Amino acid sequence: KEQLESYKEKIGKGKAESTYRGLVADYKSLLLFMKTQKDIEDIAIDELEKPFIEDYYTWMLGTAGNANATAFSRVNTLKWLLYIAQERGWIRVHPFVSFECVPEYKRRSFLSEEELQRIIHVELKYKRQRAMRDMFLFMCFTGLAYADLKAITYDNIHTDSDGGTWLMGNRIKTGVAYVVKLLPIAIELIEKYRGVDEKKDSPDCVFPVGEYNTMFLSLKIIGKKCDCRTEVTPHIGRHTFAVLAILKGMPLETLQKVLGHNSILSTQIYAELINPKVSEDTDKLCEKIGHVYKLAM
């Protein structure tokens, strides 16, 4: 709980609100486990033993119905807290250090180019809904996450000697630097909201982002209106940019810098979602033999 309060105070000062929400969910999950399975509301940190984390992990996957990736993440949160306790001298031995579990991540979703076009051109009745669409499109064409979109100011925008416009900053989640040369549509979106200070956190902010839940609900409605095959969420914009960049030939090393990934392994996940060479080579095969083989009448 102390770590939660400490993190909350740092939101907007290098810490992301989305991460805080995740930590709150982790904390509530642990409290529920202790209350329903152990009949306790708290436990001394020096009383924790490996069977505790084993029982908690089993409970999350079974009774609680958590996804494997969620259970994995919550185990790692507990491990992280206990490493802090060990560093501060509250415990001598980390009780969970030998406990291992393997995540099974869901396939990352993204919008097709056709779906992206539908979102660009869909008619929306409400001004705020149109603003949410515009900010989502900016994420689709820059790779920004919600927390980074909310954080950018005009100080993050730079013009080079050739007249190119760049967006530069550090990711809120990790602190890693990112650099994006802005596409014309992204520049248009910036100019559209320049001088429009309504709902902006400050006049220096580029966009009137607002709360995460508001954007989440608006995008969900817009996605349904556009018949998107997957639920449209703020982070889908980042995924869509990454996949689109790879499809159009951007090298992974460049994309890593644009997305602000610590490791190229994170960037390679997007390359695994699509393989344009498979499609290209299959089309070539079809040209050669597609007309040769036909069903007998």
N, C-alpha and C positions, 0 to 999 in steps of 0.2 A: 504493500500500500504506500509506503514511503517513497518507493521508486516511481510509482504512478504520479504522486503529487509533484515530485521533482521534475518528471518529464512534462507534466501539464504546464508548469511555469515556463518551460523552454519552447512551447509551441510558438512558431513564428520567428524564433530566434535560433534557427538551425535545426529544429525538430518539427516533424510533420504531424498534423492533427490526425491523419489517417492511421499513423502508427500508434498514437495515443489511444484511439478508439479500439485498435486491435488488442492493446495491452489491457484495457478495461474489460473487454470480452474474455480474455485469458483469465483475468482475476476472478470474474464472476463464475466462470466454469470451474475453477479450482475450489471456490467457496461452496458451490453446489455439490461437488464430489465429496468434500469433507463432511458436509452436513448430512447428505443422504447415504453415503457409504461408510463413513467412519464415525458418524454421530458426534462430530466435533465442529466447532466454528473457527478454530485456530490451532496451530501446532508450533511448538518451539523449533527454531531452525536447527538446533543441535540434536533434535529427536528424529529428524528425517533420515530414512534408510532406503536402500534400493527397492524393497518390496512396495514402498509407497508409490513410487513413480511407475512401477510395473502395473499396479492395480489401477492407477489413474489412467494410464495409456489404454488398458483393456476396457475400462469403463467408457472412455471417450469413443472408442471404436464400436462398442456394443450398445450399452444402455443409452448413452447420450446421442448416438447416431452421427457423430462427427465424421467428416471426410478424413481420409488418411493424411492428407496434406495439412489439415487443421490440427489433428492430433500431434503430428510431427512438429509443427510450429509451436504448439503450446508446451511440449516437452522441452524444446530448445529455449523457450522463454524462461522456464524454471531453471534450466541449467545455467543460463546467463546470470540469473539472480543469485544463484549459489556461488558462481565464480566471483561475483562482487562481494558476497559475504566472506568468502575465503580470503580475498585480497585485503579485506578490512579486519581480518583476524577474528571474526565471529565464529568460524568453524575451522578446524584444522584440516579435515579431509572432506573433499567433495563427495557426497553420498551417491550421486547419480552419474559420476563420470564414466562408469563402465556400461551404463544402459544405452543401447543403440536401437534406433528404429529407422526404417527406410521410407522416405516419402514417395507417394505415387501422384505426381502432379497431373492435373487435368490439362488437356490440350488447350493451348491458348487460342482464344477466339479473335477474329478480326473481320472487318467488313470487306466485301468484294468491291471492285471499282464501280460496278453497277449500283450497289447499295449506297456507296459514297455519293454517287451522282444523284440518287433519289433524295438523299438527305440535303444535298446542296440546293436542290430545286423545289422541294416540297413547300407548299404554301401553308404558313402557320398564322393562326388568328391573333395570338397574343404577342405583344412586344417583348415581354420577358422570356417567352418561349423561343422567340427568334434569336434573342441574345444568347440563350443557352446553346442553341444550334450553332451559332457563329463561333462561340468559344470551343465547342467540341470540334468543329472543323479546323480551328487553329491547332488543336492537339493532333488532329489527323495529319496535318501538313508540317508539323515541327517535331513530333514525338514527345512533347512535354507531358508529364503526369499532372494530375489535378493540383497537387501541392505546389508544383513549380509554376503552373499557370497563375495561380493565386499570388505567387510571390514576385512575379516579374514586374519591373517598373521600366520607365523610359530610359533609365540608366543602363539597362541590360541590352539596349539596342544601339548598334554601332554601324557606321558607314565606312567602307574601305575606300582606298584611293581610286578604285575603278567604278565606284558608285554602287557596289553591292551592299546589301543590308544584312547584318548579322545579328543573331541573338546569342548572347553569352552569359553564362551564370554558373552557379553550382547547385546541384540537385539537393533539395531539402532533405530527402530521405537518407542520402549517403554522404553528401558534401563533395561528391566528385564533380569536376568541371564538365560542362557540356558546351558545344558550340554548333550553331545551326545557321547555314546561309539560307535566308528566308526566300521562299517561293513567292511569286507575284500575288497569289491569293492570300497568303499569310500577311503580306504587307498591306493589302487592301483591308483586311480585317482589323489590323492595328489602326489604320487611318480612320476607319469607320467609327471607332470608339474614342478617338483622340478629342479631348475637350468635352466629352460626355461623361460627367463625373457622377451622375446619379447611380447609386448602389455600389460605387467603387469604395474600397476601404480607405483610399486617399487619392487625391488628384494625380499623384505620381504613378499610380497603378495603371497598367495598360488596359485591363479588362474589369468589368463589374462582376466578378466571379460569384460571390455569395457563398452560401453554405453548400457543403458536399451533397447532403440529402436532397436539397432543392434541385441541383443539377441532375442527380441520379434519377429522380422521379420524372423530371422533364424529358430526359433522354430516353427513358423507358417508353414514354408516350410517343415520342417522335419516332423511335425505332419501330413500334407497332404500326404507326401510320404509314411508314415507308416499307412495310412488309419485309423487314430485315430478318434473316433466318436465325440470328442470334440476338440475345438481349443486348441492347446498346447501353453501355455504361461509360463513365468518364475514362476509365483506363483502356477501353477498347480503342480509343483514339490513338494512344501510344502504340498499341499492337498493330493497328492498321497502317500507321506510318512506317513502322519497321518492315512489315511484309511488303508494302508498296515499294519501299526503297530497294529491297533485295530484288524484287521482280524487275525493277527498272535498271538493275546492274550496279547498284552502289556496293562497293567492297565492304566486307564485314569489319575490317579495321577502321574504315571511315565511319560506318554506322555506330561502332562502339563509342567513338568520340562524340558523335551527335547525340546519342542517347545517354551519355554519361555513365556508361557501365564500368565498374571496377575491373571486370574480367571479360575477355572476349567470349568466354564460355556462355555468359548470359546472353550475348548477342547471337550466338550460334543456335540458340533455342528457336529463334525466329526463322532461321534458314531451314530448320527441320520441319517447319510447318508447311513449307511449299518447296517444290523443286522444279523450277522452270525448265531445267534441262531435260527432265523426264518428259514433260509435255512437248517440248521442241523436238526431241528425238523420236517420240511416238508419232508426231505429225509427219516427220520425214518417212517413217516406216509406212504410214498410211498412204503417202503419195506413191510409194514404190509398189505396194502389194494390195492396197485397198480395193482396187478395181479387179484384181486377179481372182479373188476368192468370193464366190457367191453361193447362196443356198440353192440346192436343187429344187426345181419346181415340181 
